Amino acid sequence: MTEGIKVVIAGPRGRMGREAVKMVTNQEHLQLVGVIDRQDNGRALSDIDPQFREVKCQVYTSIHECLMEQRPDCLIDLTVPEAAFYHAKTAMELNVRPVVGTTGITLQELEELKAIANHKKIGCIIAPNFAIGAVLMMKFSQMAAKYFQNVEIIELHHDQKLDAPSGTAIKTAEMIHEVREPKTQGHPNETEKLQGARGANFHGMHIHSVRLPGLIAHQQVLFGEKGETLTIRHDSYDRESFMTGVKVAVETVMKLNGYVYGLENILD
């Protein structure tokens, strides 16, 4: 087991960030040495969030200052796309290994992070979804796509999510596309009476995004052939469901010497 990993968390006041703080502080082999936030620079996390009264690590508004002072081994970023890219890039420049769960980072930015990680031979994990069940859903969907060409993805999230489709839906579609025979689905002459009714089109597959209060993170992948359908679905009812994957990613990133996109690539 990896021991003594010093961790910094960016986004500690967010719903995912709070779960990450709880996860790290409950692990004997992980040590939370600092957090990065937009406010409260110089204060202790215990002073700004009553549920963390025993967590005395300092809050920083500058990632550069935080990483230079605390010298962590790993950065967990659970913020917003614009900040996550900058945080991950800065971390690797300072030889800190990033684990990023923020979705919405552009393809160009991902390629830049990949180039930095592989050039510096430093571990970097970007994961659209840290729930183990969600990763299995993606892998099972890829398996099914070898036999079912017709597929549609419906992803459902809380109404405060900024990006659509979700990173998980896009990653699922990418994995399916690797094995699926090319096909444009639906009637060749179909028309949308309302624009967007058929969802986003990804290499002939359709992706639909639902945003409603009361949801957390859910996705179903529907396959159809003559006389049968197959539905593969995953539901996260609590953000704690993502923390097993975050823990695995933190432990694994310390052993990597390059870039990994997707938790499925580090699971046995």
HUZI-V877355 format. One line per field, one symbol per residue. ss: DSSP state (~ for helix, > for strand, _ for the rest). psi: psi as a letter, one per 40 degrees, with the letter a starting at -180 (. if undefined). burial: b if it has 16 or more other ideal C-beta (glycine too) atoms within 10 Angstrom, else e. A space follows every 10 residues. Layout:
ss = ???
psi = ???
burial = ???
//
This chain:
ss = ____>>>>>> ____~~~~~~ ~~~~~____> >>>>>>____ ___>~~~~_~ ~~_____>>> __~~~~~~~~ ___>>>>___ ~~~~~~~~~~ ~~~___>>>> ______~~~~ ~~~~~~~~~~ ___>>>____ _~~~~~~~~~ ~~~~~____> >>>>>>>___ ______~~~~ ~~~~~~~~~_ __________ _________> >>__>>>>>> >_____>>>> >>>>>__>>> >>>>>>__~~ ~~~~~~~~~~ ~~~_____>> >_~~~___
psi = hhifhhihhh feeidddddd ddddeehdei hheiihieif heiidddehd efdeheiihi ehdddddddd fidihhhgbi dddddddddd dddefhhihh ehiehidddd ddddddddde fihhhhhdhe hddddddddd ddddedehdh iihhihiiee hdihiidddd ddddddddeh hhhhiihdei ihdhhedeai hhfeihhhhh hiidichihi hhihiheiih hhiihheied dedddddddd dddeeifahh hhddeei.
burial = eeeebebbbb bbbbebbbbb bebbbebeeb bbbbbbbeeb eeebbeeebe ebeebebbbb eebeebbeeb ebbbbbbbbb bebbbebbbb bbeeebbbbb bbbbbeeebb eebbebbeee ebbbbbbbbb bbebbebbbe bbebbeebbb bbbbbbbeee bebbbbbbbb bbbbbbbeeb eeeeeeeeee eeeeeeebbb ebebbbbbbe eeeebbbbbb bbbeeeeeee ebebbbeebe bbbebbbbbb bbbeebeebb bbbbebee
//
